[in-house]
Amino acid sequence: MSTAPSSPNTRVRRLAERAHYDAATVHAILDEAYVAHVGAIVDGLPVVLPYACARVGDELVLHGSTRAGILSAIASGTPVCATVTHLDGLVLARSAFHSSMNYRSVVLQGAARVVDDQQEKIRLLDALVDHLLPGRRAELRASTQGELDATQVVAIRIDAVSAKVRSGGPKDAPEDVRPDLWGGVIPLVCGFGEPQPDASTAGSVAAPALRGARR
């Protein structure tokens, strides 16, 4: 665990012993994420919206409609905050106060850049598609110019960033420990369900989720 945050704004103050600032931990959490919640000030008001995301190198890549409010604000240089959280378990203590959750989270702050170069835009969109389901992009047709024009791609550098992780069981106060009351962790797992083909899919076609499942 690193104890050197890259920015005062990303220093974890509450339960600082759970903080991580090293690239390996941050990247591992981002690489499991499908959605980042992105916050910015839009027309004087705070707005937070979820976006599909993927880490590509040292940047977190987001995409959406060119008409999206937050992405349009980003284009003008508005500072943003992006967060990712994986909930790994419910921690059931013998008091409400000490009950908790096991989690892995990342908070990323900074200014995002709008990707204008068309070849880079295509490369990042391709990376995002393959992040969601590895190998899927090669099965699809190329994006049309109209689709590219309607899609905004932005990237946030992963430098002003912190991770926070909780694991393990409950931390009961000694006076609350009761053998007759259950305490412990209920794990929560995210995974692929049984693929559900649409009416146009031939019965002999293998489900890509079975080939590309990562967790």
NUROPA-957527 format. One record per atom (N, C-alpha, C, CB): atom name; residue number from 1; x, y, z. Coordinates in steps of 0.02 Angstrom, whole numbers. Atoms other than C-alpha are relative to their C-alpha. Glycine has a CB too. Layout:
REC atomo num     px     py     pz
REC    CA NUM      X      Y      Z
...
! end
This chain:
REC atomo num     px     py     pz
REC     N   1     42    -60      0
REC    CA   1      0      0      0
REC     C   1     44     62      0
REC    CB   1    -48      0     61
REC     N   2    -37    -63      1
REC    CA   2     66    172    -46
REC     C   2    -32     48     48
REC    CB   2      2     29    -72
REC     N   3     27    -50    -46
REC    CA   3     47    312     80
REC     C   3     10     70    -28
REC    CB   3     34     -5     69
REC     N   4    -14    -65     31
REC    CA   4     79    452    -44
REC     C   4    -52     16    -53
REC    CB   4     71      0    -31
REC     N   5     49    -20     50
REC    CA   5    -77    521   -128
REC     C   5     30     50    -49
REC    CB   5    -63     29     33
REC     N   6    -28    -45     50
REC    CA   6    -41    613   -290
REC     C   6    -31     70      4
REC    CB   6    -11    -28    -69
REC     N   7     34    -64     -6
REC    CA   7   -161    754   -244
REC     C   7    -31      6     69
REC    CB   7    -54      9    -56
REC     N   8     33     -8    -65
REC    CA   8   -222    827    -77
REC     C   8    -74    -16     -3
REC    CB   8     10     70     27
REC     N   9     72     12      6
REC    CA   9   -399    812   -143
REC     C   9    -18    -74     -1
REC    CB   9    -26     33    -63
REC     N  10     15     72      2
REC    CA  10   -384    624   -162
REC     C  10     27    -37     61
REC    CB  10     30    -30    -63
REC     N  11    -23     33    -61
REC    CA  11   -308    589      9
REC     C  11    -59    -26     40
REC    CB  11     44     48     42
REC     N  12     53     30    -40
REC    CA  12   -417    470    108
REC     C  12     11     19     73
REC    CB  12     -1    -78     -8
REC     N  13     -6    -24    -69
REC    CA  13   -450    544    279
REC     C  13    -36    -46     49
REC    CB  13    -28     71      6
REC     N  14     38     44    -44
REC    CA  14   -582    432    355
REC     C  14     23    -72    -10
REC    CB  14    -77      6    -14
REC     N  15    -26     68      3
REC    CA  15   -510    258    395
REC     C  15     56     -3    -52
REC    CB  15    -56    -50    -17
REC     N  16    -54     -7     48
REC    CA  16   -350    304    305
REC     C  16     40    -64    -10
REC    CB  16     47     56     21
REC     N  17    -37     63      7
REC    CA  17   -277    131    336
REC     C  17    -27    -43    -57
REC    CB  17     -2    -39     65
REC     N  18     28     37     56
REC    CA  18   -392     68    198
REC     C  18     19     29    -68
REC    CB  18    -76     -2      6
REC     N  19    -17    -35     62
REC    CA  19   -318    186     69
REC     C  19     56    -35    -38
REC    CB  19     21     72     16
REC     N  20    -52     24     46
REC    CA  20   -214    131    -80
REC     C  20      9     53    -54
REC    CB  20    -19    -71    -31
REC     N  21    -15    -50     52
REC    CA  21   -128    248   -202
REC     C  21     43    -29    -56
REC    CB  21     34     60     31
REC     N  22    -44     30     50
REC    CA  22    -23    126   -303
REC     C  22    -39    -17    -64
REC    CB  22     34    -62     28
REC     N  23     32     12     65
REC    CA  23    -59    100   -488
REC     C  23    -29    -70     -6
REC    CB  23     50     13    -56
REC     N  24     24     69      8
REC    CA  24    -77    -89   -474
REC     C  24    -69     -9     31
REC    CB  24     50    -48     33
REC     N  25     66      7    -33
REC    CA  25   -222    -78   -350
REC     C  25    -53     39    -37
REC    CB  25      4     23     72
REC     N  26     49    -42     36
REC    CA  26   -308     65   -441
REC     C  26    -19    -32    -66
REC    CB  26     29     71    -11
REC     N  27     14     29     66
REC    CA  27   -292    -18   -611
REC     C  27    -41    -64      7
REC    CB  27     65    -15    -37
REC     N  28     38     62     -9
REC    CA  28   -356   -185   -546
REC     C  28    -74     13     14
REC    CB  28     30    -42     57
REC     N  29     70    -17    -15
REC    CA  29   -514   -104   -477
REC     C  29    -34     28    -62
REC    CB  29     -4     51     58
REC     N  30     30    -28     61
REC    CA  30   -544     -3   -636
REC     C  30    -10    -53    -53
REC    CB  30     45     56    -27
REC     N  31      5     51     53
REC    CA  31   -514   -155   -746
REC     C  31    -59    -48     10
REC    CB  31     64    -39     -3
REC     N  32     60     41    -11
REC    CA  32   -660   -246   -665
REC     C  32    -64     39     -8
REC    CB  32      2    -30     69
REC     N  33     59    -43      1
REC    CA  33   -778    -99   -687
REC     C  33    -31      2    -69
REC    CB  33     18     70     23
REC     N  34     37    -12     61
REC    CA  34   -912    -86   -819
REC     C  34    -30     70     -1
REC    CB  34    -55    -52     -8
REC     N  35     34    -65     -6
REC    CA  35   -986     78   -755
REC     C  35     39     44     47
REC    CB  35    -73     -9     24
REC     N  36    -27    -52    -44
REC    CA  36   -912    237   -684
REC     C  36    -53     53      9
REC    CB  36     66     31    -28
REC     N  37     45    -56    -13
REC    CA  37  -1018    370   -600
REC     C  37     41     65     -4
REC    CB  37    -36     -7     69
REC     N  38    -39    -60     16
REC    CA  38   -960    539   -664
REC     C  38    -39     61     24
REC    CB  38     16      4    -76
REC     N  39     31    -60    -26
REC    CA  39   -997    703   -576
REC     C  39     34     63    -26
REC    CB  39      1     -1     75
REC     N  40    -26    -65     22
REC    CA  40   -978    882   -637
REC     C  40    -53     52     16
REC    CB  40     18     -1    -76
REC     N  41     48    -55     -6
REC    CA  41  -1058   1052   -618
REC     C  41    -24     19    -69
REC    CB  41     33     62     36
REC     N  42     31    -15     65
REC    CA  42  -1178   1080   -763
REC     C  42    -53     53     10
REC    CB  42    -30    -64    -33
REC     N  43     47    -57     -7
REC    CA  43  -1269   1246   -779
REC     C  43     -9     20     73
REC    CB  43    -67    -18    -31
REC     N  44      1    -22    -69
REC    CA  44  -1225   1285   -599
REC     C  44    -24    -51     50
REC    CB  44    -42     59      6
REC     N  45     26     51    -45
REC    CA  45  -1293   1124   -526
REC     C  45     43    -64     -5
REC    CB  45    -74    -16    -16
REC     N  46    -38     63      3
REC    CA  46  -1205    961   -477
REC     C  46    -41    -54    -34
REC    CB  46     20    -22     71
REC     N  47     33     55     36
REC    CA  47  -1247    814   -590
REC     C  47     47    -60      2
REC    CB  47    -16     20    -75
REC     N  48    -38     63      1
REC    CA  48  -1191    632   -574
REC     C  48    -38    -49    -44
REC    CB  48      9    -29     73
REC     N  49     31     48     45
REC    CA  49  -1225    507   -712
REC     C  49     46    -60    -10
REC    CB  49    -16     33    -68
REC     N  50    -41     59     14
REC    CA  50  -1168    328   -747
REC     C  50     19     -4    -74
REC    CB  50    -38    -63     21
REC     N  51    -24     10     69
REC    CA  51  -1063    293   -902
REC     C  51     37    -65     -5
REC    CB  51     46     59    -22
REC     N  52    -43     57     14
REC    CA  52   -990    136   -977
REC     C  52     72     25     -3
REC    CB  52    -21    -35    -67
REC     N  53    -69    -23     -5
REC    CA  53   -804    143   -948
REC     C  53     49    -57    -14
REC    CB  53     14     30     69
REC     N  54    -55     49      8
REC    CA  54   -639     57   -984
REC     C  54     65     36     13
REC    CB  54     -1    -33    -71
REC     N  55    -67    -28     -7
REC    CA  55   -461     87   -931
REC     C  55     40    -18    -61
REC    CB  55     35    -25     65
REC     N  56    -45     11     57
REC    CA  56   -347    109  -1080
REC     C  56     66     35     17
REC    CB  56    -31     27    -69
REC     N  57    -63    -29    -21
REC    CA  57   -168    133  -1024
REC     C  57     -8     39     65
REC    CB  57     28     45    -54
REC     N  58      4    -42    -60
REC    CA  58   -160    277   -900
REC     C  58    -59     48     -2
REC    CB  58     65     39      9
REC     N  59     60    -41      4
REC    CA  59   -331    347   -943
REC     C  59    -62    -42     11
REC    CB  59     -4     36    -68
REC     N  60     66     30     -5
REC    CA  60   -511    305   -898
REC     C  60    -42     29    -57
REC    CB  60    -34     12     70
REC     N  61     35    -21     60
REC    CA  61   -613    311  -1058
REC     C  61    -75     -7     11
REC    CB  61     22    -41    -62
REC     N  62     73     -1     -4
REC    CA  62   -798    358  -1061
REC     C  62    -28     18    -68
REC    CB  62    -24     52     55
REC     N  63     31    -21     63
REC    CA  63   -919    376  -1204
REC     C  63    -75     11     11
REC    CB  63     12    -53    -56
REC     N  64     72    -14     -3
REC    CA  64  -1094    441  -1233
REC     C  64    -20     41    -60
REC    CB  64    -17     36     65
REC     N  65     25    -42     54
REC    CA  65  -1201    547  -1346
REC     C  65     34     68      0
REC    CB  65    -76      7      5
REC     N  66    -27    -68      5
REC    CA  66  -1131    712  -1409
REC     C  66    -48     50     31
REC    CB  66     14     18    -73
REC     N  67     49    -45    -31
REC    CA  67  -1289    787  -1334
REC     C  67     -3     -8     77
REC    CB  67    -70    -14    -29
REC     N  68      2     11    -72
REC    CA  68  -1253    723  -1158
REC     C  68     26     61     37
REC    CB  68     42    -62     19
REC     N  69    -17    -61    -36
REC    CA  69  -1246    863  -1031
REC     C  69     69      0     31
REC    CB  69    -50     12     53
REC     N  70    -64      2    -34
REC    CA  70  -1096    807   -930
REC     C  70     57     -2    -51
REC    CB  70      5    -60     46
REC     N  71    -54      5     48
REC    CA  71   -993    761  -1082
REC     C  71     10     66    -37
REC    CB  71    -13    -56    -50
REC     N  72     -6    -66     30
REC    CA  72  -1031    930  -1160
REC     C  72     36     48     47
REC    CB  72    -68     28    -20
REC     N  73    -35    -42    -49
REC    CA  73   -974   1013   -999
REC     C  73     74    -16      2
REC    CB  73    -31     -8     70
REC     N  74    -70     20      1
REC    CA  74   -815    912  -1003
REC     C  74     37     32    -58
REC    CB  74      5    -76     -4
REC     N  75    -32    -29     59
REC    CA  75   -780    979  -1176
REC     C  75     22     72     12
REC    CB  75    -47     -3    -59
REC     N  76    -19    -70    -14
REC    CA  76   -771   1154  -1101
REC     C  76     52      4     56
REC    CB  76    -62     39     20
REC     N  77    -53      1    -49
REC    CA  77   -641   1101   -972
REC     C  77    -24     -4     72
REC    CB  77     40     60     -8
REC     N  78     27      5    -67
REC    CA  78   -755   1078   -821
REC     C  78     34    -58     38
REC    CB  78    -76    -10     -2
REC     N  79    -28     55    -39
REC    CA  79   -669    976   -682
REC     C  79    -52    -54     13
REC    CB  79     29     26     67
REC     N  80     47     56    -11
REC    CA  80   -746    805   -657
REC     C  80     27    -46     55
REC    CB  80    -10    -39    -66
REC     N  81    -17     53    -48
REC    CA  81   -747    666   -529
REC     C  81    -33    -64    -24
REC    CB  81    -22     19     74
REC     N  82     27     64     20
REC    CA  82   -768    485   -580
REC     C  82     13    -50     56
REC    CB  82     33    -25    -67
REC     N  83     -6     49    -53
REC    CA  83   -799    344   -456
REC     C  83    -22    -69    -25
REC    CB  83    -41     21     61
REC     N  84     16     70     14
REC    CA  84   -803    155   -469
REC     C  84     -4    -36     66
REC    CB  84     52    -33    -48
REC     N  85      6     38    -62
REC    CA  85   -863     38   -331
REC     C  85    -20    -72    -16
REC    CB  85    -52     33     48
REC     N  86     20     71      1
REC    CA  86   -868   -152   -317
REC     C  86    -20    -19     70
REC    CB  86     59    -45    -27
REC     N  87     24     22    -66
REC    CA  87   -973   -217   -174
REC     C  87     11    -75      5
REC    CB  87    -76     17      9
REC     N  88    -21     70     -5
REC    CA  88   -898   -382   -116
REC     C  88    -36    -39     54
REC    CB  88     73     -3     13
REC     N  89     34     38    -52
REC    CA  89  -1000   -425     37
REC     C  89    -35     45     51
REC    CB  89     48    -45     36
REC     N  90     33    -33    -56
REC    CA  90  -1119   -375    176
REC     C  90     32    -24     64
REC    CB  90    -77    -14     -1
REC     N  91    -33     17    -63
REC    CA  91  -1030   -370    344
REC     C  91    -50     10     56
REC    CB  91     65     45     11
REC     N  92     53     -1    -50
REC    CA  92  -1155   -414    479
REC     C  92     30     -5     69
REC    CB  92    -51    -56    -12
REC     N  93    -23     -1    -70
REC    CA  93  -1098   -361    651
REC     C  93    -60    -11     46
REC    CB  93     35     68     16
REC     N  94     54     11    -49
REC    CA  94  -1198   -383    810
REC     C  94    -28     66     27
REC    CB  94     26    -42     58
REC     N  95     32    -65    -12
REC    CA  95  -1243   -199    813
REC     C  95     -7     34    -67
REC    CB  95     41     44     51
REC     N  96      8    -37     62
REC    CA  96  -1308    -85    678
REC     C  96     60     46    -13
REC    CB  96    -65     41      1
REC     N  97    -55    -48      7
REC    CA  97  -1166     37    711
REC     C  97     61    -32    -32
REC    CB  97     18     29     68
REC     N  98    -61     32     25
REC    CA  98  -1028    -89    672
REC     C  98    -12    -43    -62
REC    CB  98     29    -43     54
REC     N  99     13     35     63
REC    CA  99  -1116   -171    524
REC     C  99     28     41    -57
REC    CB  99    -77    -13     -9
REC     N 100    -35    -35     53
REC    CA 100  -1030   -129    361
REC     C 100     -7    -38    -66
REC    CB 100     74      8     19
REC     N 101     -5     34     64
REC    CA 101   -988   -184    184
REC     C 101     73    -10    -17
REC    CB 101    -37     41    -56
REC     N 102    -66      8     31
REC    CA 102   -834   -256    101
REC     C 102     -4     27    -71
REC    CB 102     23    -74      1
REC     N 103      3    -35     64
REC    CA 103   -791   -155    -53
REC     C 103     69     16    -25
REC    CB 103    -41     64      6
REC     N 104    -60    -27     32
REC    CA 104   -659    -95   -174
REC     C 104    -23     60    -41
REC    CB 104     37    -53    -45
REC     N 105     24    -60     35
REC    CA 105   -677     83   -238
REC     C 105     59     42    -23
REC    CB 105    -46     40     46
REC     N 106    -49    -47     26
REC    CA 106   -582    213   -338
REC     C 106    -35     67    -10
REC    CB 106     31    -25    -68
REC     N 107     22    -68     13
REC    CA 107   -605    402   -342
REC     C 107     53     33    -43
REC    CB 107    -13     40     67
REC     N 108    -46    -31     49
REC    CA 108   -528    493   -490
REC     C 108    -24     71    -14
REC    CB 108      3    -42    -66
REC     N 109     17    -70     11
REC    CA 109   -525    682   -508
REC     C 109     46     31    -52
REC    CB 109      4     40     66
REC     N 110    -41    -36     49
REC    CA 110   -464    799   -644
REC     C 110    -41     27    -57
REC    CB 110     54    -46    -26
REC     N 111     32    -25     61
REC    CA 111   -501    874   -812
REC     C 111      5    -55    -53
REC    CB 111     34     66    -25
REC     N 112      0     50     53
REC    CA 112   -551    757   -952
REC     C 112     15     33    -67
REC    CB 112    -68    -36     -4
REC     N 113    -12    -25     68
REC    CA 113   -496    777  -1132
REC     C 113    -51    -32    -47
REC    CB 113     72    -15    -23
REC     N 114     44     25     52
REC    CA 114   -613    759  -1279
REC     C 114     43    -30    -56
REC    CB 114    -47     56    -27
REC     N 115    -38     33     52
REC    CA 115   -548    636  -1407
REC     C 115    -28     21    -68
REC    CB 115     -2    -78      8
REC     N 116     22    -26     65
REC    CA 116   -560    724  -1576
REC     C 116     29    -39    -58
REC    CB 116     18     73     -6
REC     N 117    -32     37     55
REC    CA 117   -439    622  -1681
REC     C 117    -40    -63    -15
REC    CB 117     73    -18     18
REC     N 118     47     54     16
REC    CA 118   -547    497  -1775
REC     C 118     32    -68      9
REC    CB 118    -23      7    -72
REC     N 119    -31     65     -8
REC    CA 119   -422    354  -1775
REC     C 119      7    -19     74
REC    CB 119     68     -2    -34
REC     N 120     -4     13    -71
REC    CA 120   -393    371  -1589
REC     C 120    -69    -14     29
REC    CB 120     33     58     37
REC     N 121     69     10    -23
REC    CA 121   -580    383  -1562
REC     C 121    -23    -71    -15
REC    CB 121    -48     51    -34
REC     N 122     19     68     19
REC    CA 122   -607    220  -1655
REC     C 122     37    -51     44
REC    CB 122     16    -13    -75
REC     N 123    -40     46    -41
REC    CA 123   -466    135  -1559
REC     C 123    -28     -4     72
REC    CB 123     73     23      2
REC     N 124     25      0    -68
REC    CA 124   -537    187  -1390
REC     C 124    -70    -31      4
REC    CB 124     -1     71     29
REC     N 125     66     32      0
REC    CA 125   -715    138  -1436
REC     C 125      6    -75     -8
REC    CB 125    -43     30    -57
REC     N 126    -11     72      8
REC    CA 126   -652    -31  -1494
REC     C 126     23    -31     65
REC    CB 126     53    -13    -56
REC     N 127    -24     25    -64
REC    CA 127   -560    -52  -1329
REC     C 127    -56     -4     50
REC    CB 127     55     45     27
REC     N 128     56      2    -47
REC    CA 128   -718    -10  -1233
REC     C 128    -46    -58    -14
REC    CB 128    -38     66     -3
REC     N 129     43     56     17
REC    CA 129   -821   -138  -1329
REC     C 129     32    -66     23
REC    CB 129    -12     -2    -76
REC     N 130    -33     61    -21
REC    CA 130   -691   -273  -1297
REC     C 130      9     -6     75
REC    CB 130     68     -5    -34
REC     N 131     -2      2    -73
REC    CA 131   -679   -224  -1114
REC     C 131    -65    -29     27
REC    CB 131     13     70     30
REC     N 132     65     25    -23
REC    CA 132   -865   -257  -1093
REC     C 132     -8    -74    -14
REC    CB 132    -56     39    -33
REC     N 133      3     71     17
REC    CA 133   -851   -425  -1181
REC     C 133     59    -16    -45
REC    CB 133    -68    -19    -34
REC     N 134    -61     11     39
REC    CA 134   -677   -481  -1239
REC     C 134    -14    -39    -64
REC    CB 134     50    -37     42
REC     N 135      7     32     64
REC    CA 135   -670   -527  -1423
REC     C 135    -62     20    -39
REC    CB 135     -1    -73      8
REC     N 136     63    -18     33
REC    CA 136   -838   -449  -1465
REC     C 136     11     46    -60
REC    CB 136    -47     32     49
REC     N 137     -7    -50     52
REC    CA 137   -772   -307  -1572
REC     C 137     14    -31    -69
REC    CB 137     56     49     17
REC     N 138    -18     32     63
REC    CA 138   -700   -423  -1705
REC     C 138    -60    -31    -35
REC    CB 138     53    -54     11
REC     N 139     60     30     30
REC    CA 139   -873   -496  -1734
REC     C 139    -46     52    -31
REC    CB 139    -38    -39     53
REC     N 140     47    -53     20
REC    CA 140   -955   -328  -1771
REC     C 140     24     37    -62
REC    CB 140    -11     49     57
REC     N 141    -19    -42     57
REC    CA 141   -958   -218  -1926
REC     C 141     34     62     25
REC    CB 141    -62     18    -42
REC     N 142    -32    -64    -17
REC    CA 142   -859    -57  -1929
REC     C 142    -53     52     15
REC    CB 142     47     23    -57
REC     N 143     46    -56    -15
REC    CA 143   -941     98  -1856
REC     C 143     -7     45    -61
REC    CB 143     25     40     61
REC     N 144     10    -47     54
REC    CA 144  -1018    215  -1982
REC     C 144     23     70     20
REC    CB 144    -75      1    -21
REC     N 145    -20    -69    -15
REC    CA 145   -965    397  -1996
REC     C 145    -53     35     42
REC    CB 145     13     39    -63
REC     N 146     53    -30    -39
REC    CA 146  -1135    448  -1931
REC     C 146      1    -21     72
REC    CB 146    -67    -17    -31
REC     N 147     -5     24    -69
REC    CA 147  -1115    339  -1778
REC     C 147     58     32     37
REC    CB 147      7    -76      2
REC     N 148    -58    -32    -32
REC    CA 148   -942    410  -1743
REC     C 148    -14     73     15
REC    CB 148     61     -6    -45
REC     N 149     16    -70    -10
REC    CA 149  -1006    587  -1764
REC     C 149    -48     11     58
REC    CB 149    -29     30    -63
REC     N 150     50     -6    -53
REC    CA 150  -1147    554  -1640
REC     C 150     27    -21     68
REC    CB 150    -61    -41    -16
REC     N 151    -29     26    -61
REC    CA 151  -1030    481  -1509
REC     C 151     56     44     26
REC    CB 151     26    -71    -11
REC     N 152    -53    -39    -33
REC    CA 152   -926    583  -1387
REC     C 152     43    -48     40
REC    CB 152    -31     56     45
REC     N 153    -47     40    -39
REC    CA 153   -770    501  -1316
REC     C 153     43     47     41
REC    CB 153     43    -45    -46
REC     N 154    -42    -41    -44
REC    CA 154   -680    577  -1167
REC     C 154     46    -47     40
REC    CB 154    -42     45     47
REC     N 155    -48     40    -38
REC    CA 155   -530    517  -1068
REC     C 155     26     42     58
REC    CB 155     59    -24    -45
REC     N 156    -25    -33    -60
REC    CA 156   -475    560   -891
REC     C 156     65    -34     20
REC    CB 156    -53     -3     58
REC     N 157    -63     28    -21
REC    CA 157   -294    536   -841
REC     C 157     -6    -28     71
REC    CB 157     56     53     -4
REC     N 158      2     33    -65
REC    CA 158   -271    417   -695
REC     C 158     61     22     40
REC    CB 158     -3    -78     -7
REC     N 159    -56    -23    -42
REC    CA 159   -158    524   -587
REC     C 159    -25     28     67
REC    CB 159     41     54    -37
REC     N 160     30    -23    -63
REC    CA 160   -261    620   -457
REC     C 160    -52    -52     21
REC    CB 160    -31     72     -7
REC     N 161     43     59    -10
REC    CA 161   -334    458   -390
REC     C 161     16    -32     68
REC    CB 161     10    -51    -57
REC     N 162    -10     40    -60
REC    CA 162   -358    353   -234
REC     C 162    -47    -60     -3
REC    CB 162    -13     42     65
REC     N 163     42     59     -8
REC    CA 163   -425    180   -196
REC     C 163    -12    -11     74
REC    CB 163     33    -63    -33
REC     N 164     16     17    -69
REC    CA 164   -509    121    -37
REC     C 164    -30    -69      0
REC    CB 164    -48     53     32
REC     N 165     19     70     -1
REC    CA 165   -533    -60      9
REC     C 165    -16    -22     71
REC    CB 165     56    -45    -30
REC     N 166     15     33    -64
REC    CA 166   -620   -149    153
REC     C 166    -10    -73    -13
REC    CB 166    -63     31     34
REC     N 167      9     72      3
REC    CA 167   -610   -336    179
REC     C 167     -2    -27     71
REC    CB 167     56    -34    -42
REC     N 168      1     31    -66
REC    CA 168   -633   -457    321
REC     C 168    -68      3     34
REC    CB 168     50     31     44
REC     N 169     62      6    -37
REC    CA 169   -765   -487    452
REC     C 169    -18     60     42
REC    CB 169      3    -59     44
REC     N 170     22    -57    -41
REC    CA 170   -858   -375    574
REC     C 170     48     13     57
REC    CB 170    -70    -14     28
REC     N 171    -42    -21    -57
REC    CA 171   -768   -280    710
REC     C 171    -47     19     57
REC    CB 171     47     60    -20
REC     N 172     48    -10    -55
REC    CA 172   -889   -301    854
REC     C 172     34     30     61
REC    CB 172    -34    -65     18
REC     N 173    -22    -20    -67
REC    CA 173   -870   -209   1017
REC     C 173     -3    -62     45
REC    CB 173    -44     59     28
REC     N 174     -1     61    -42
REC    CA 174   -824   -340   1150
REC     C 174    -65    -13     36
REC    CB 174     55      6     51
REC     N 175     61     10    -38
REC    CA 175   -983   -310   1247
REC     C 175    -59    -23    -45
REC    CB 175    -19     64     36
REC     N 176     54     20     45
REC    CA 176  -1088   -347   1090
REC     C 176      5    -72    -23
REC    CB 176     -1     45    -59
REC     N 177    -11     68     26
REC    CA 177  -1016   -519   1053
REC     C 177    -48    -49     35
REC    CB 177     73    -22     10
REC     N 178     49     48    -25
REC    CA 178  -1156   -648   1073
REC     C 178      2    -61    -45
REC    CB 178    -71     31      3
REC     N 179     -2     60     41
REC    CA 179  -1133   -827   1011
REC     C 179    -68    -20    -29
REC    CB 179     27    -57     39
REC     N 180     67     19     24
REC    CA 180  -1322   -843    991
REC     C 180    -26     47    -54
REC    CB 180    -48     -2     57
REC     N 181     20    -46     54
REC    CA 181  -1328   -699    863
REC     C 181     51     -4    -56
REC    CB 181     -6     74     27
REC     N 182    -46     13     57
REC    CA 182  -1255   -731    690
REC     C 182     38     63    -17
REC    CB 182    -39    -25    -61
REC     N 183    -42    -54     25
REC    CA 183  -1110   -622    638
REC     C 183     47    -28    -53
REC    CB 183     40     33     57
REC     N 184    -44     24     53
REC    CA 184   -999   -632    485
REC     C 184    -11     39    -64
REC    CB 184    -11    -74    -13
REC     N 185      3    -33     66
REC    CA 185   -995   -591    299
REC     C 185    -43    -41    -47
REC    CB 185     71      9    -29
REC     N 186     37     31     55
REC    CA 186  -1119   -630    162
REC     C 186     31     25    -65
REC    CB 186    -78     17      4
REC     N 187    -33    -23     62
REC    CA 187  -1018   -624     -1
REC     C 187    -51     19    -53
REC    CB 187     47    -54    -27
REC     N 188     40    -20     58
REC    CA 188  -1091   -535   -151
REC     C 188     44    -10    -62
REC    CB 188    -24     75      6
REC     N 189    -39     17     59
REC    CA 189  -1035   -594   -324
REC     C 189    -35     26    -62
REC    CB 189     11    -76     -5
REC     N 190     26    -22     65
REC    CA 190  -1058   -513   -495
REC     C 190     24    -49    -53
REC    CB 190     23     72    -16
REC     N 191    -20     48     51
REC    CA 191  -1059   -635   -641
REC     C 191    -50     -1    -57
REC    CB 191      7    -71     30
REC     N 192     44      6     58
REC    CA 192  -1134   -677   -809
REC     C 192    -55    -50     14
REC    CB 192     40    -22    -62
REC     N 193     56     47     -2
REC    CA 193  -1306   -757   -813
REC     C 193     -2    -41    -64
REC    CB 193    -66     37     11
REC     N 194      9     41     59
REC    CA 194  -1368   -880   -943
REC     C 194    -16     46    -59
REC    CB 194    -55    -53     10
REC     N 195     15    -43     58
REC    CA 195  -1360   -793  -1114
REC     C 195    -69    -12    -29
REC    CB 195     53    -11    -55
REC     N 196     68      3     26
REC    CA 196  -1530   -756  -1191
REC     C 196     -1     26    -72
REC    CB 196    -49     41     45
REC     N 197     -3    -22     70
REC    CA 197  -1522   -752  -1383
REC     C 197    -66     31    -22
REC    CB 197     18    -58    -46
REC     N 198     61    -29     27
REC    CA 198  -1644   -643  -1478
REC     C 198    -27    -45    -56
REC    CB 198     12     72    -26
REC     N 199     34     42     49
REC    CA 199  -1762   -710  -1611
REC     C 199     38     -7    -65
REC    CB 199    -69     28    -14
REC     N 200    -37      2     63
REC    CA 200  -1640   -675  -1753
REC     C 200     63    -42      3
REC    CB 200     18     69    -22
REC     N 201    -62     37     -7
REC    CA 201  -1495   -777  -1683
REC     C 201    -10    -74    -17
REC    CB 201     27      7     72
REC     N 202      5     70     19
REC    CA 202  -1468   -947  -1764
REC     C 202     18    -44     60
REC    CB 202     47    -16    -59
REC     N 203    -10     44    -56
REC    CA 203  -1472  -1092  -1644
REC     C 203     70    -28      6
REC    CB 203    -48    -56     -3
REC     N 204    -68     28     -1
REC    CA 204  -1297  -1148  -1693
REC     C 204     53     50     21
REC    CB 204     16    -28    -67
REC     N 205    -48    -52    -16
REC    CA 205  -1215   -983  -1646
REC     C 205     16     -1     74
REC    CB 205    -26     70    -21
REC     N 206    -20      2    -71
REC    CA 206  -1116   -990  -1483
REC     C 206     -9     68     32
REC    CB 206     73    -23      7
REC     N 207     10    -63    -36
REC    CA 207  -1155   -859  -1352
REC     C 207     68     31     17
REC    CB 207    -41    -12     65
REC     N 208    -65    -31    -13
REC    CA 208  -1011   -734  -1342
REC     C 208     15      7     75
REC    CB 208      3     67    -32
REC     N 209    -11     -6    -71
REC    CA 209  -1036   -716  -1154
REC     C 209     35    -61     28
REC    CB 209    -65     13     36
REC     N 210    -31     60    -25
REC    CA 210   -983   -897  -1131
REC     C 210     74     -2    -19
REC    CB 210    -35    -61    -28
REC     N 211    -71     -2     22
REC    CA 211   -821   -865  -1228
REC     C 211     37     56     35
REC    CB 211      5      8    -75
REC     N 212    -35    -59    -24
REC    CA 212   -784   -694  -1155
REC     C 212     -8     14     74
REC    CB 212    -23     58    -37
REC     N 213     10    -13    -71
REC    CA 213   -835   -712   -973
REC     C 213     66      7     36
REC    CB 213    -42    -56     32
REC     N 214    -62    -14    -36
REC    CA 214   -701   -639   -860
REC     C 214     -6    -11     75
REC    CB 214     23     70    -14
REC     N 215      6      6    -73
REC    CA 215   -774   -659   -686
REC     C 215    -67    -32     16
REC    CB 215      7     68     34
! end
